[in-house]
Amino acid sequence: MKLVPHSLLAAALCVLTVGCNQNPPAAEQAGTTAAPESAAAAPLMLDSVAAAAATPPVETPPPAAAAAAAATQTVKVSFRFKPGAAADGPSGPKTTAHLVLQGAKTQDIDLGQFTGKPDVVDKEKAKLAGFPSGMLLGFRSYDPGTGASADLAVMNVGGRQLRIVQRRVEEQAEKVPEFQTSRELDLPANALVEVGPTPKK
């Protein structure tokens, strides 16, 4: 019987050992199975981050600021007449005219002195006398001593200002003059202008 050399025997045992151990270690198996899940989750996370960056943040105005912007302030305008100084000659007594604004605060604007008792004009009278169209209110004062009339009208300029316009009309004038701006008064923000009652004579 021939003896098998030790080197051949060792080689055979080595081949058998390697051939039988085909399964990789548990750590390698876990690593290969976890990799596909991580690779699939990465694109989803990137998409979420991109969508969040593309969506602008929604800014909600403070409740107080929104309420202040929406609030409107009613301002009532009217005339008030007070007896003035007695006039010299045939012109008659004077009357001091005031424009009264009633809102968050009351303003009393002195419009000056006019002869006699000013006559507050309605829409029909204003149209016949050539007052500005769209005026809020106006009046005419007549001086019998000179035969001249003093006209005054109050205009609403875009809800931002009250414009006071005046003119003097001579009785024998060939051409009626245009109204000229004498004063402008600022209105509060978001003002709603209303005409007050006509003063009693």
Residue, then its C-alpha position, 0 to 999 in steps of 0.5 A: m500500500k502506497l502512502v499519500p504524501h502529507s502535502l496532497l492530503a492538506a491540499a485536499l482538506c483545504v479544497l473541501t473546507v472552502g467548497c463547503n463554506q459557500n454562505p457569506p458571514a451574517a454581517e455581510q448578508a445584512g449589509t447587502t440586504a440593507a443597502p437597497e432600502s437605503a438607496a430607495a429612501a434617499p431619493l424620497m428624502l431629497d424630493s421632500v426637501a426640494a418641495a419644502a424649499a420651493t414652497p414660499p412661507v405663508e405670512t399671516p398679517p397681525p390681527a391688529a394690522a388687518a383690522a386697522a386696514a379694513a376699518t373705515q372712519t365716517v366723517k360728517v361735514s356741515f356748515r355752521f353760521k354765526p352772526g358777525a360784526a355789523a357792516d358799514g353802509p348798505s351791505g347789511p350785517k356780516t355772517t361768519a361761516h364755519l365748516v364743521l368736520q365730525g369724526a374721531k375728532t371734531q374740527d371747526i374751520d373758520l371760512g371767513q365773513f360773508t354779507g347777510k345770511p348765506d344761502v345753502v344751495d342744493k343740487e338743483k340750485a348748484k346746477l343753475a348757478g354753475f357750481p362744481s359738479g359732484m360738490l359735497l355742499g356749498f352756499r352763496s352770499y349776496d351783497p346788495g350794496t355792491g351787487a356781487s355774490a360770494d360763492l363757496a363749495v366743498m369738494n371731496v378729492g378722492g377720499r383723501q382731502l376736502r378742497i374748498v373753492q370760492r369765487r366772486v361773481e359781479e352782477q354786471a360781469e360779462k363772464v362768470p369767473e371760475f372757482q379757485t382753490s382757497r384751502e385743502l384739508d387732509l382727511p383720515a385714512n379710509a375716511l367715509v365722507e357724509v354730508g350733515p344736515t343743512p343748518k336752519k335759518 
